[in-house]
Amino acid sequence: MSANLFSHELAKLSNGIESSHFNSTVAINSVVIDSRKAQGNCLFVAIKGDNQDGHDYVAGVLENPTNFALVNHDYREQLPNLIRVDDSVAALGSLAHGYRQSFKLPLVAITGSNGKTTVKEMLKSVCDCAFGSEQVLATSGNLNNHLGMPLTLLELNVKHQVAIIEMGMNHSGELDYLSKLAQPTLAAINNVMLAHAGHFKSLTAIAKAKGEIYNGLSPAGIACLNLGSEFSSLWQEQLVNLGRQIFPYATAASGCYLSAIDADGGHYVTPNGQLAVKLQVLGNHNYDNALTVIALALNLGCSLADIKFGLEQYSGYKGRLERKRAFNGALIIDDTYNANPDSVLAALAAVAELAKPLWFIFGDLKELGAREIEFHQQIGQALAKFGVNRLLTVGNLAKSAADCFSGEKIHFESNQDIVKYCTLHLPESATLLIKGSNSMHLAEIAALLSTGGH
């Protein structure tokens, strides 16, 4: 954010009421929900969470007279530079929506069950080449929810020429809200798979919820439509009803598709010509992710040269098939950021041809609903075909996968027990894949094993 927002605008944009003592002439340089980041010329949005209440930190933030705080109406303190609102979370969204209206730049919205962060980061790499890195705003980390996405929009400033916004969901209605806040000019659904299945009755229900990303498309906006998805007709009907333009991709008939993958990489056909890309990152599924990037980048006006260079420059993202060296020289593939059944199988396929023996540390997959045991069993049954030599599991659900695996396997009660075992027994020549839901904290295993197990 630069001086595009001034304190006198805060109440109007957030539908709030200013306190009786209010400095209306201050330029706001940042909007935060973490009081520790309020450094001056800042709006602090007080959010009441499960474990902490941001309202407890308002007085400290306002000790700096250039700071402001957005609080719920029931906040009792009478302090200067307050904006009182009915709901600070909703007000943050309203503020971001109103602020976004002052920018006419292309804004890309990306979602999907798997790979949305990879697509976002790949597209950022391409746009850095095409526009310059200082001119590109992209979602930081996984700030893709009802709090993180508005904060990302509020980072827009006059130097930006394009914004790349990742949108996540685990319930219906979330993407409708996020999309209508951001009003993207370009949007894509990378795929639909069994993520957050416990919150939905079927894959079709997940697909309908993903389709909500198109609801906020600007009137002249373009939907990149993955015709390779079994749900493309569902989204196409939705887009026709919305009256939005469609850019189809992923089939030969669309004219924008992945024609082959070989030792030289992925070979693409596009409306602007053919393109060969050799990715640095593991996994053939990343060539599918790159196809979504190509569709989006073409609609941003990026050249094939910039697309190729940006994709080939992309070297991966923390916790997503990230290569590390173990304490003894073994290769660790850290895919611990998060997981669902489809992404587990994709990761196993990606490492199947790497150095042997192949060890797999597998933790529980969460939010899979009534079929959670069945999904874990299916993974256990599939491990042999991917050449897994030893399976190390943690968590009760992961144990059900081990029960269906006929190879060498050991179940552990804690992550620390796995670290101790690997420190003693991991072969120097091994490839070690680590994967499970983020809540299983398997990243600590990857970190400890890559630093000697201490």
Summary of the structure (lengths in Angstrom):
residues: 454
radius of gyration: 23.6
end to end distance: 41.1
largest distance: 71.5
contacts: 1630
relative contact order: 0.09
helix: 39%
strand: 21%
